[in-house]
Every structure is written in C-alpha cells, then in structure tokens.
Amino acid sequence: MTAMRRLDSAQPGFDARLDELLAFEAAQDPQVDATVAAILADVKVRGDAAVLEYTQRFDRVAAQSLTELEVPRAERERALKQLPAAQREALTAAAERVRTYHEKQRAQSWRYVDADGNELGQQVTALDRIGLYVPGGKAAYPSSVMMNALPARVAGVREIIMVVPAPGGEKNELVLAAAALCGVDRVFTIGGAQAVAALAYGTASIPQVDKIVGPGNAYVAAAKRRVFGVVGIDMVAGPSEILVVCDGRTDADWIAMDLFSQAEHDELAQAILLTPDAGFIDAVAQSMERQLRDMPRREVIKASLTGRGALIRVRDLDEACSIVNRIAPEHLELSVENPQALLPKIRHAGAIFMGRYASEALGDYCAGPNHVLPTSRTARFSSPLGVYDFQKRSSVIRVSREGAAKLGKIAAELAYGEGLPAHAKSAEYRMK
C-alpha cells in the first residue's frame, strides 16, 4: 500500500502538519441539502403519499401503502427465534451488558427545602416517543439498534419507532431480531430523508416523535440538521476515528488491526498512532503492509490510511496526552503498561479504552458503554449517547408565604432595574 503519513512532534512544522491532518471539510454539499429540503417540504405537506413515492423510487419497493412497509411484531419475534443459536446468544449477551451499563446512568428527581420553607428541585421525566434510524442496504447494524434503543428503554421512553431501509424489499433478519430483543414498538422499512421527515412531522401512518437518533448517510445527516428544532436529534456524526497511544510494547499486529478496524468503515475514517518508539512505528507499518492483503475491505482501508491516517512519533507519553486533547478523538486506546496513570491527563475523548486488551471493537458491540460517540473534535464539548439523552429535566419551585416576602423584595428590585415593572409588581403583590 502507499506509504502512510509519518510525523514527528520534534520536527519543525509539526503543528501545521497536524492541523492539516485533522482538517476535515464538514460543510454540507449544496446539492444534497437542496434535495433534502425538497423532500422534507413534500413529506410535510403530502405525508404518507410522499414517503411512499420516495421509497418506491429510491428503494425499488413495490408497496402500495405504508401499512405494507410496517414489520409486524410477530415477524420480528420470529426473526429472533430463528437466528442461529450462537448468533442469538451473542446478541442477547451484548444487549444485557449494554442494558446493565446504562441502568447506572438513569437520573433521579430531587428536591430540598431552604430556610424559609421554599421547596426547590428538579423533576426528571423521559421523552414520550423517539425515532430510531438504522442504516440498511449494503450493511446492517444490529449494534446500532441496541446502542440507541436500550438507553431509551432504560430512560423510560414510552414508544420507540424504528425506520430501516430495505432496498429491493430485502429485510435484514439480524436487525429485526435486535429490534425484538430491545423492545422496539414499531418498525417501518423506509429510509433516507423521507424517513427522517416522517418521524419529524408525523404522517397518517407514522406518529411524530420527540427526538431522532441513529446514524445514516449524507442525506440522513442533512435531514437531521434541518428538522432540529422541530424535534431533537442526537448529533450529526462525522467519519469514524481511532487514536491509539502505545508505549511500543503491545504486539504490532494488534495495533495494526486496531487501526484497520476504523479505517474499514469508509475512505474518510481516520486512524492515528502516537508512540515515542520509532522502531515500533516501523513494526506497525510492516504489519499493516502484510495484513492488508487479507482484508476484504482492503481498498477502503488503504484509502483511509493513506488519505487521513498517520503514524506519529512523540517525545514521551505526556506529550502524547497533550496531543490527544488537541485531537479530541472519538475512540482512544491507551495501549500502555499503566493506562491509569495517563487517564487523569485525558480531558477530551469520546470513549477511552484502557490497556492492551481493550480493543475498540469490543466497545462497538458488547463492552457495555455506548458506541454512539462525538466525532470531528466535538468530544471537546459533547458526550457519548446515554440515558440522559432520553430524559429531560423540569425545575420545581414551591414558595412559602415567608419566602414570597423575602424573595419578592429581591425579584422586584432586579425587575425595576431591568425596566420590567409588571414583573416587579407580580412579585410585590405576594409580599403583602
């Protein structure tokens, strides 16, 4: 394969070269955005009829109504029951681990009473209904079903509506089985911007949701951007990323394959290695050259690694941590002897994999934490998907007679200062 980019933090111009490596043009394609805007507007006006027409056109489906595109619960349960035993057991074990982890995230309502007898607090409630977008077509992602549906269920969401395209009418049994296992309420075999529009605006057949979660292609991402505000969204994700920090003492084949594990997603995925050991960089490069030949997705991996990947020599592990915080990666592997010593130095990362045995792939499927993570440096200010994304908080305020007199004086003074006398008098009435 073409030589992967190599950088050295001690060389002049390193900062500029790193900035160039991290640069990613995330601007929306104007043509994609225009197409999506038209689809959203059409679905908003014509509802079921528009969704059906776009599904017939883009997914080559002959259905004559959206009712035909809803997958009955019995069919989903049958898909789960008929999975090969090993596959069903793996899916069930992964779901249980994901559920157990997320149960620890559930927030609780709380209240306290102050010295004047005022009761203040926060009431935590779940969203009523969410929409879950699951990619279909070339690839099928039962793990996406688990990582989105299970936190919603743990949060107490009342209804989960799943949409998944089925080009040519072909449904993925593993995805349907995951929907049954995770308690998804309704499943429609529709996709693209038209599915996002149906969830956001509601149609005769598909109820409007409060929030849309789940990954998709450029059209789905553009649609989610546009409907935000009408409904909530999880995030608009960029290409997948992995950053490995290694002390040079992990098996080079392991690290090479860890880099491959993200590079195989698509040509824009980013895989980077940071190590103080120049010899280890050579070993990893040689391993990648050798192992690439056996990879079914070798052309995608090659394009990703040569286009956006890098092998970077750093002065020491402390400097590696500083660069980690600058990159703010989606996935971070601390493949070192004592990862616990480095952890306090890491401020920005979506998921942190500790030690030589914690491969990122385990996090994708069954470790327990969510694999929906911030990309494109957004880990600087955002977090993995979790139960908290399906809960909302309401402030609770009960004021005593004594409290009204005391707080009213403060509020009125501030309200007059802001030129809002009605606010002031509303507070003053209750001081009497």
Sequence and secondary structure as in RCSB ss.txt:
>XXXX:A:sequence
MTAMRRLDSAQPGFDARLDELLAFEAAQDPQVDATVAAILADVKVRGDAAVLEYTQRFDRVAAQSLTELEVPRAE
RERALKQLPAAQREALTAAAERVRTYHEKQRAQSWRYVDADGNELGQQVTALDRIGLYVPGGKAAYPSSVMMNAL
PARVAGVREIIMVVPAPGGEKNELVLAAAALCGVDRVFTIGGAQAVAALAYGTASIPQVDKIVGPGNAYVAAAKR
RVFGVVGIDMVAGPSEILVVCDGRTDADWIAMDLFSQAEHDELAQAILLTPDAGFIDAVAQSMERQLRDMPRREV
IKASLTGRGALIRVRDLDEACSIVNRIAPEHLELSVENPQALLPKIRHAGAIFMGRYASEALGDYCAGPNHVLPT
SRTARFSSPLGVYDFQKRSSVIRVSREGAAKLGKIAAELAYGEGLPAHAKSAEYRMK
>XXXX:A:secstr
     EEETTSTTHHHHHHHHH       HHHHHHHHHHHHHHHHHTHHHHHHHHHHHH    SSGGGGEE HHH
HHHHHHTS HHHHHHHHHHHHHHHHHHHTT    EEEE TTS EEEEEEEE SEEEEE   TT   HHHHHHHHH
HHHHHT SEEEEE   GGG   HHHHHHHHHTT  EEE   HHHHHHHHHH  SSS   SEEE    HHHHHHHH
HHBTTBEES    S EEEEEE S S HHHHHHHHHHHHTT TT EEEEEES HHHHHHHHHHHHHHHTT TTHHH
HHHHHHHH EEEE SSHHHHHHHHHHH  SEEEEESS HHHHGGG  S SEEEESTT  HHHHHHTSSS S    
TTGGGT     GGGGEEEEEEEE  HHHHHHHHHHHHHHHHHTT HHHHHHHHHTT 
